[in-house]
Amino acid sequence: MTPSALDCWISQSSKNGSFKTKDNRTPEENELIALRKELKQLRMENDILKQAALIMARKLILRANQHRYAVAALCFCLGISKHYAYYQCPTTKRKLVAHYVDKILTIFKCSYQSYGGKRIRFALQPAGISVFRRYIARVMKSLSLISKYTIKRYRGHQTASNSAVTANHLQRQFDVGTK
């Protein structure tokens, strides 16, 4: 133990009777600590507000130029993710789910509820409608349509009992008697 540490403890104990540094601070030191804490909080709030303003400006730039340029190129220039532009930003236009609902529904019902996404897609092609399977799956999910062949059916099968007598090739002696 160093003599300076011992002198520090003795002076702390003689001032307030406590060894904690928190109890031995002067009012000016406490005020300085509180002001530093408040300054740190205000800087954090300022940074958050700056970022929010940048995000709002990025939304406006994206909305104003998405008809001229590709959304992916705009996202690269603005430094934002494509996920934000396509899914979180309400400026992008999503393909309406209800566009071919009636045709998908009639094909599904005419097939006695057995067609899935692939077969419905091929059934729409002669009418000149080219859609993706995921779009058809989204429409089917929104209408709660489930193909008969996608439902898994588990059936129990009876097998022969394995209690046949087996030959004792190793000549082992088994005692099944009493203990």
C-alpha positions as CSV (number, residue, x, y, z in Angstrom):
1,M,0.0,0.0,0.0
2,T,1.3,3.4,-0.9
3,P,1.5,6.3,1.5
4,S,-0.5,8.5,-0.8
5,A,-3.5,6.1,-0.9
6,L,-3.5,5.9,2.9
7,D,-3.4,9.7,3.1
8,C,-6.3,10.0,0.6
9,W,-8.4,7.5,2.7
10,I,-7.7,9.3,5.9
11,S,-8.6,12.7,4.4
12,Q,-11.9,11.2,2.9
13,S,-12.8,9.7,6.3
14,S,-12.1,12.8,8.2
15,K,-14.2,15.0,5.9
16,N,-17.5,13.1,5.7
17,G,-16.8,9.8,7.4
18,S,-17.2,7.9,4.1
19,F,-14.7,6.3,1.8
20,K,-16.9,6.6,-1.3
21,T,-15.8,9.2,-3.9
22,K,-19.4,10.1,-4.6
23,D,-19.9,11.3,-1.0
24,N,-16.7,13.3,-1.0
25,R,-17.2,15.4,-4.0
26,T,-17.7,19.2,-3.9
27,P,-20.9,20.7,-5.1
28,E,-19.0,22.2,-8.1
29,E,-17.7,18.7,-9.1
30,N,-21.3,17.3,-8.8
31,E,-22.6,20.1,-11.0
32,L,-19.8,19.6,-13.5
33,I,-20.7,15.8,-13.7
34,A,-24.4,16.6,-14.2
35,L,-23.6,19.1,-16.9
36,R,-21.4,16.6,-18.8
37,K,-24.1,14.0,-18.5
38,E,-26.7,16.5,-19.9
39,L,-24.3,17.5,-22.7
40,K,-23.9,13.9,-23.7
41,Q,-27.7,13.4,-23.8
42,L,-28.2,16.5,-25.9
43,R,-25.5,15.5,-28.4
44,M,-27.2,12.1,-28.8
45,E,-30.6,13.7,-29.4
46,N,-29.0,16.1,-31.9
47,D,-27.5,13.2,-33.8
48,I,-30.8,11.3,-33.9
49,L,-32.6,14.4,-35.2
50,K,-30.0,14.9,-37.9
51,Q,-30.3,11.3,-39.0
52,A,-34.1,11.6,-39.1
53,A,-33.9,14.6,-41.3
54,L,-31.6,12.8,-43.6
55,I,-33.9,9.8,-43.8
56,M,-36.9,12.1,-44.6
57,A,-34.8,13.9,-47.3
58,R,-33.8,10.5,-48.8
59,K,-37.5,9.5,-48.9
60,L,-38.3,12.6,-50.8
61,I,-35.4,12.1,-53.3
62,L,-36.4,8.5,-53.8
63,R,-40.1,9.4,-54.4
64,A,-39.2,12.2,-56.8
65,N,-36.8,10.2,-59.0
66,Q,-38.1,6.6,-58.9
67,H,-39.9,7.0,-62.2
68,R,-36.7,8.1,-63.9
69,Y,-34.1,5.8,-62.5
70,A,-33.9,2.3,-61.2
71,V,-34.7,2.0,-57.4
72,A,-31.5,-0.1,-56.9
73,A,-29.4,2.7,-58.5
74,L,-31.0,5.4,-56.4
75,C,-30.5,3.3,-53.2
76,F,-26.8,2.9,-54.1
77,C,-26.4,6.7,-54.6
78,L,-28.3,7.6,-51.5
79,G,-26.5,5.0,-49.4
80,I,-29.6,3.2,-48.2
81,S,-30.6,-0.4,-48.5
82,K,-32.9,-1.8,-51.2
83,H,-34.9,-3.5,-48.4
84,Y,-35.8,0.0,-47.1
85,A,-36.8,1.2,-50.5
86,Y,-38.9,-1.7,-51.4
87,Y,-40.5,-2.8,-48.1
88,Q,-40.3,0.0,-45.6
89,C,-40.7,3.1,-47.7
90,P,-44.4,3.6,-48.7
91,T,-43.4,5.4,-51.9
92,T,-42.9,2.2,-54.0
93,K,-45.9,0.7,-55.8
94,R,-46.6,-3.0,-55.1
95,K,-48.3,-5.2,-57.5
96,L,-51.9,-5.5,-56.5
97,V,-52.8,-8.9,-55.3
98,A,-56.4,-8.5,-56.5
99,H,-55.5,-8.0,-60.2
100,Y,-56.0,-11.6,-61.5
101,V,-57.9,-13.0,-58.5
102,D,-61.0,-13.9,-60.4
103,K,-59.1,-15.8,-63.1
104,I,-57.0,-17.7,-60.5
105,L,-60.1,-18.5,-58.5
106,T,-62.0,-19.9,-61.5
107,I,-59.1,-22.1,-62.6
108,F,-58.7,-23.4,-59.1
109,K,-62.4,-24.2,-58.8
110,C,-62.5,-25.8,-62.3
111,S,-59.7,-28.1,-61.4
112,Y,-61.7,-29.3,-58.4
113,Q,-59.2,-27.6,-56.0
114,S,-56.3,-29.8,-57.2
115,Y,-54.2,-27.2,-59.0
116,G,-51.3,-25.5,-57.3
117,G,-49.2,-22.5,-58.3
118,K,-47.4,-24.2,-61.2
119,R,-50.4,-25.6,-62.9
120,I,-52.4,-22.4,-62.5
121,R,-49.5,-20.5,-64.1
122,F,-49.5,-22.8,-67.1
123,A,-53.3,-22.6,-67.3
124,L,-53.1,-18.8,-67.5
125,Q,-50.5,-18.7,-70.3
126,P,-53.0,-19.5,-73.1
127,A,-55.0,-16.4,-72.1
128,G,-51.8,-14.3,-72.5
129,I,-51.3,-13.8,-68.8
130,S,-47.8,-14.2,-67.6
131,V,-47.4,-14.1,-63.8
132,F,-44.9,-15.5,-61.4
133,R,-45.6,-18.5,-59.2
134,R,-45.0,-16.5,-56.0
135,Y,-47.7,-14.0,-57.1
136,I,-50.1,-16.9,-57.6
137,A,-49.1,-18.3,-54.2
138,R,-49.7,-14.9,-52.6
139,V,-53.2,-14.7,-54.1
140,M,-54.0,-18.2,-53.1
141,K,-52.8,-17.5,-49.5
142,S,-54.9,-14.3,-49.3
143,L,-58.0,-16.3,-50.4
144,S,-57.1,-19.2,-48.2
145,L,-57.0,-21.6,-51.1
146,I,-55.1,-24.9,-50.5
147,S,-54.6,-27.5,-53.1
148,K,-55.7,-31.0,-52.3
149,Y,-52.3,-32.4,-53.2
150,T,-50.3,-30.1,-50.9
151,I,-52.0,-31.4,-47.7
152,K,-49.9,-34.2,-46.3
153,R,-51.8,-37.2,-45.2
154,Y,-50.2,-39.7,-42.8
155,R,-51.8,-43.1,-42.7
156,G,-50.7,-45.8,-40.3
157,H,-49.7,-49.1,-42.0
158,Q,-49.9,-52.4,-40.2
159,T,-46.8,-54.5,-40.4
160,A,-46.2,-58.1,-39.5
161,S,-45.2,-58.7,-35.9
162,N,-41.5,-59.4,-35.3
163,S,-42.0,-62.1,-32.7
164,A,-40.8,-65.0,-34.9
165,V,-38.5,-67.5,-33.2
166,T,-34.9,-67.1,-34.3
167,A,-32.2,-69.8,-34.3
168,N,-29.6,-69.6,-31.5
169,H,-26.4,-69.7,-33.7
170,L,-24.1,-68.5,-30.9
171,Q,-25.2,-71.2,-28.5
172,R,-26.0,-68.7,-25.7
173,Q,-27.7,-69.8,-22.5
174,F,-30.4,-67.4,-21.3
175,D,-32.0,-67.8,-17.9
176,V,-35.5,-66.5,-17.7
177,G,-36.1,-68.0,-14.4
178,T,-36.7,-66.5,-10.9
179,K,-34.3,-64.3,-9.1
